[in-house]
């Protein structure tokens, strides 16, 4: 697996917390266990939501915990031209169209939807903007053709085959907001292809993005990527631990404790390492021998 390239791609909307550390750890161990490369990308595409200094703090915390990237950190804010080029390709192919709908309007079109459920875009602007309405976003046309995919064997739902019909489950989704920012789905697909990512290891909270990203990769002619979704860390109330819910920053005062806790969440342990170097050597061996490391679907 010398062609293995993995990555960790946090957004600077808050500090590195226990949940994001688990995702970082899993991605790093998988890359090292397969003798591959590991890259760090900062997804800084939404300045209003970003916290000043968060990107620098995340990078510094990862370094103190012993993470070593194999290339300079990539900041998505420096990649605007690449996203524009991909967007224009989709435009020329007739795959994107302007949309005037607000989130409230989409929600109002689907009364009775379960709280927190993803709303399916009803296609209101597919045939053109309503008279007198301004563009709020650009959406990607999807189809009712099933997208069939599977995680690696030990991943979310134990690698069982999944089938997603984007038209029924998601609808046409946003790839750019009219006020400028690129959507996560487009930017991540463009950067994964540009960096040669072979394997995405991330939290199971992002499973829902998988079919969208497969669809976009296909439209843009990018190579397929293996995925491995690992369990998310939950807060005391059972909700996903996240920056949006005020998750506390990881304390690097005792880096070994933080690393061992993250590894334990993945069902693995190491016998009392004294140094960070010892932790990483042992943890990589544990991962290599575990079900997590299985790469074939």
C-alpha positions in Angstrom: 0.0 0.0 0.0 2.9 2.4 -0.8 0.4 4.5 -2.8 -1.6 5.1 0.3 -2.3 8.8 1.1 -4.5 9.8 4.0 -5.5 13.2 5.5 -7.0 15.0 8.5 -9.0 18.1 7.5 -10.4 20.1 10.5 -12.2 23.4 10.2 -11.0 26.2 12.4 -14.3 26.9 14.0 -13.1 25.8 17.4 -10.3 24.0 19.2 -9.1 20.4 18.7 -11.4 18.4 21.0 -11.8 14.8 22.0 -14.0 13.9 19.0 -11.7 15.5 16.5 -8.6 13.9 18.1 -10.2 10.5 17.6 -10.6 11.2 13.9 -7.1 12.6 13.6 -5.7 9.6 15.4 -7.5 7.0 13.3 -6.5 8.7 10.1 -2.8 8.9 11.2 -2.6 5.3 12.4 -4.2 4.0 9.2 -1.7 5.9 7.1 1.3 4.8 9.1 0.1 1.2 9.4 -0.1 1.0 5.6 3.3 2.7 5.2 1.6 5.6 3.6 1.7 9.4 3.7 -0.5 11.6 6.0 -1.5 15.1 5.2 -3.0 17.9 7.2 -5.5 20.3 5.6 -7.3 23.2 7.2 -10.8 23.8 5.9 -11.0 27.6 6.3 -13.6 28.4 3.8 -16.2 30.1 6.0 -14.6 33.1 7.8 -17.7 34.2 9.7 -17.8 30.9 11.5 -14.0 30.7 12.2 -12.4 31.5 15.5 -9.3 33.7 15.2 -6.2 31.7 16.1 -8.0 28.3 15.9 -6.1 27.0 12.9 -2.8 27.8 14.5 -3.9 26.2 17.8 -5.0 23.0 16.1 -1.7 22.7 14.2 0.3 23.3 17.4 -1.8 20.8 19.4 -1.3 18.1 16.8 2.4 18.8 16.8 2.6 18.5 20.6 0.8 15.2 20.4 3.3 13.8 18.0 1.5 14.0 14.7 3.9 14.6 11.8 2.5 15.6 8.4 4.3 14.6 5.3 3.8 17.9 3.5 3.2 21.5 4.4 -0.3 22.2 5.8 -2.8 23.0 3.0 -5.2 25.9 3.7 -8.3 25.7 1.6 -8.5 29.5 1.6 -5.5 29.5 -0.8 -7.3 27.2 -3.3 -10.1 29.4 -4.6 -8.9 29.2 -8.2 -9.1 25.4 -8.1 -12.7 25.4 -6.9 -13.7 28.0 -9.5 -12.2 25.8 -12.3 -14.1 22.8 -11.1 -17.3 24.8 -10.7 -17.0 26.2 -14.3 -16.5 22.6 -15.6 -19.8 21.6 -13.9 -21.4 24.8 -15.3 -20.3 24.0 -18.9 -21.7 20.5 -18.5 -25.1 21.9 -17.3 -24.8 20.3 -13.9 -25.3 23.4 -11.7 -28.0 26.0 -11.6 -28.8 29.1 -9.5 -31.2 28.8 -6.6 -33.2 31.4 -4.7 -34.5 29.2 -1.9 -33.8 29.9 1.7 -33.5 27.2 4.4 -36.8 28.3 5.9 -38.6 28.0 2.5 -37.2 24.5 2.1 -38.2 23.5 5.6 -41.7 25.0 5.0 -42.1 22.8 1.9 -41.8 19.7 4.1 -44.0 20.1 7.1 -43.9 17.2 9.6 -40.2 16.4 9.0 -38.5 14.9 12.0 -36.4 17.4 14.0 -32.8 17.3 12.9 -33.6 15.3 9.8 -32.0 16.3 6.5 -34.4 18.1 4.3 -34.6 17.0 0.7 -34.4 19.9 -1.7 -37.7 19.9 -3.7 -36.2 21.2 -7.0 -38.0 24.6 -6.8 -35.5 26.4 -9.0 -34.4 23.5 -11.3 -36.3 25.0 -14.2 -35.2 28.6 -13.5 -35.3 31.3 -10.9 -38.8 32.5 -9.9 -39.5 36.0 -11.2 -38.0 38.7 -9.1 -35.9 36.4 -6.9 -32.2 36.8 -6.3 -29.6 34.0 -6.4 -28.8 32.6 -2.9 -26.8 29.6 -4.0 -25.7 27.3 -6.8 -26.9 23.7 -6.7 -25.7 20.5 -8.3 -28.2 18.5 -10.3 -28.5 14.9 -9.0 -30.2 11.9 -10.5 -32.3 9.0 -9.3 -29.6 6.5 -10.2 -28.5 4.6 -7.1 -25.0 5.2 -5.8 -23.7 2.0 -4.4 -20.7 2.1 -2.0 -19.3 0.4 1.0 -17.0 1.4 3.8 -13.8 -0.7 4.4 -14.7 -3.9 6.4 -14.4 -2.6 9.9 -15.9 0.8 9.2 -19.4 2.2 9.7 -22.0 -0.6 9.4 -19.2 -3.1 9.1 -18.5 -2.5 5.4 -21.9 -3.6 4.3 -23.0 -2.3 0.9 -24.9 0.9 1.0 -27.2 2.3 -1.7 -28.0 6.0 -1.8 -30.5 7.7 -4.2 -29.5 11.3 -4.0 -32.6 12.6 -5.7 -34.9 11.0 -3.1 -32.7 11.3 0.0 -30.9 14.6 -0.5 -32.0 16.4 -3.7 -29.9 18.9 -5.6 -27.3 20.1 -3.1 -25.4 23.4 -2.8 -21.9 23.7 -4.2 -21.5 27.4 -3.8 -23.2 30.2 -1.9 -24.0 33.3 -3.9 -22.2 35.5 -1.4 -18.9 33.7 -2.2 -18.0 30.7 0.0 -17.6 27.4 -1.6 -19.5 24.5 -0.2 -17.7 21.8 1.8 -18.7 19.0 -0.7 -17.1 20.6 -3.7 -13.9 21.9 -2.0 -13.2 18.6 -0.3 -13.6 16.6 -3.5 -11.3 18.9 -5.4 -8.6 18.9 -2.8 -8.8 15.2 -2.2 -8.1 14.6 -5.9 -5.4 17.3 -6.1 -3.5 15.8 -3.1 -3.9 12.2 -4.4 -5.9 11.0 -1.4 -6.5 7.2 -1.5 -8.2 6.7 1.8 -10.5 8.9 3.8 -10.7 8.0 7.5 -13.1 10.2 9.4 -16.0 10.2 11.9 -19.3 8.4 11.2 -21.1 11.7 11.4 -19.9 12.4 7.9 -21.3 9.2 6.4 -24.0 11.2 4.8 -21.5 13.1 2.7 -20.1 10.0 1.1 -22.6 9.5 -1.8 -22.5 13.2 -2.6 -18.7 13.1 -2.9 -18.8 9.9 -4.9 -21.2 11.7 -7.3 -19.1 14.8 -7.6 -15.9 12.7 -8.1 -17.6 10.9 -11.0 -18.8 14.1 -12.7 -15.3 15.6 -12.4 -13.5 12.5 -13.5 -11.6 12.0 -10.3 -10.4 8.6 -9.0 -12.4 6.6 -6.5 -11.4 6.8 -2.8 -11.8 4.2 -0.1 -13.6 5.3 3.1 -13.4 4.2 6.7 -15.9 5.9 9.1 -15.1 5.4 12.8 -17.4 5.9 15.9 -17.9 9.5 17.0 -17.4 10.6 20.5 -20.6 11.5 22.3 -21.3 14.1 25.0 -23.0 13.3 28.3 -26.4 13.9 26.7 -25.8 11.4 23.9 -25.3 14.0 21.3 -22.2 14.1 19.1 -19.3 16.0 20.8 -18.6 18.9 18.5 -17.4 22.5 18.4 -20.9 23.6 17.8 -22.0 22.2 21.1 -19.1 23.7 23.0 -16.8 20.8 23.2 -13.8 21.5 25.4 -10.3 21.8 23.9 -8.0 18.9 24.3 -5.4 19.5 27.1 -1.9 18.8 25.8 -0.5 19.2 29.3 -0.6 15.4 29.5 -0.4 14.3 25.8 -0.1 10.6 26.6 -3.4 10.6 28.5 -5.2 12.4 25.6 -3.8 10.0 23.1 -4.5 6.9 25.1 -8.1 8.0 25.7 -8.6 8.6 22.0 -7.1 5.1 21.2 -9.4 3.5 23.8 -12.4 5.0 22.0 -11.4 3.0 19.0 -11.2 -0.2 21.0 -7.4 -0.4 21.2 -4.9 0.1 24.0 -1.1 0.3 24.5 0.8 -0.9 27.6 1.9 2.1 29.6 4.1 4.0 27.2 6.6 6.4 28.8 7.1 8.7 25.8 5.0 9.9 22.9 7.4 8.1 20.6 6.7 4.8 22.4 3.0 5.5 22.2 3.0 5.9 18.5 5.2 2.9 17.8 2.9 0.7 19.9 -0.3 2.2 18.6 0.7 1.8 14.9 1.4 -1.9 15.6 -1.9 -2.3 17.4 -3.8 -0.7 14.5 -1.9 -2.8 11.9 -3.0 -6.0 13.6 -6.6 -4.9 14.2 -9.7 -5.1 12.0 -9.4 -1.4 11.3 -6.4 -1.8 9.0 -8.3 -4.1 6.6 -8.3 -2.2 3.3 -10.2 -4.4 0.9 -13.9 -4.1 0.6 
